[in-house]
Amino acid sequence: MNHIEKNVENIIQSDTNKILNKLQSDYEADAPEFREYVRINHPAFWKKHRKEWDTIFSNSTIDYHVDVTIEDFGAKTDSG
């Protein structure tokens, strides 16, 4: 199952990279709303830079980790 988990992790990582790239490059849009994290956890930074947030978001490096664990590998049936 480790092999399947790694494959799923790689697919999620790849898809997420594509989405973030498109949001940052094509749309310059913070759809994941990282701004809310910044606003809440770094209010002084947010107050100073909120008007330029789309540019900051578009030029930021976003690091994340994908970890998939498959706990059950079976089919569900309707016994009704």
Contacts in CASP RR format, 6 or more apart in sequence:
PFRMAT RR
TARGET T0000
AUTHOR 0000-0000-0000
METHOD contacts of the structure
MODEL  1
MNHIEKNVENIIQSDTNKILNKLQSDYEADAPEFREYVRINHPAFWKKHR
KEWDTIFSNSTIDYHVDVTIEDFGAKTDSG
1 70 0 8 1.000
1 73 0 8 1.000
4 70 0 8 1.000
4 73 0 8 1.000
5 68 0 8 1.000
5 69 0 8 1.000
5 70 0 8 1.000
6 68 0 8 1.000
8 68 0 8 1.000
8 70 0 8 1.000
9 66 0 8 1.000
9 67 0 8 1.000
9 68 0 8 1.000
12 66 0 8 1.000
12 68 0 8 1.000
13 66 0 8 1.000
16 64 0 8 1.000
16 66 0 8 1.000
20 32 0 8 1.000
20 62 0 8 1.000
23 29 0 8 1.000
23 30 0 8 1.000
23 31 0 8 1.000
23 32 0 8 1.000
24 57 0 8 1.000
24 58 0 8 1.000
24 59 0 8 1.000
24 60 0 8 1.000
25 58 0 8 1.000
28 54 0 8 1.000
28 55 0 8 1.000
28 57 0 8 1.000
28 58 0 8 1.000
29 54 0 8 1.000
29 57 0 8 1.000
30 53 0 8 1.000
30 54 0 8 1.000
30 57 0 8 1.000
34 57 0 8 1.000
34 62 0 8 1.000
35 46 0 8 1.000
35 50 0 8 1.000
35 53 0 8 1.000
35 57 0 8 1.000
38 45 0 8 1.000
38 46 0 8 1.000
38 53 0 8 1.000
39 46 0 8 1.000
39 50 0 8 1.000
49 56 0 8 1.000
END
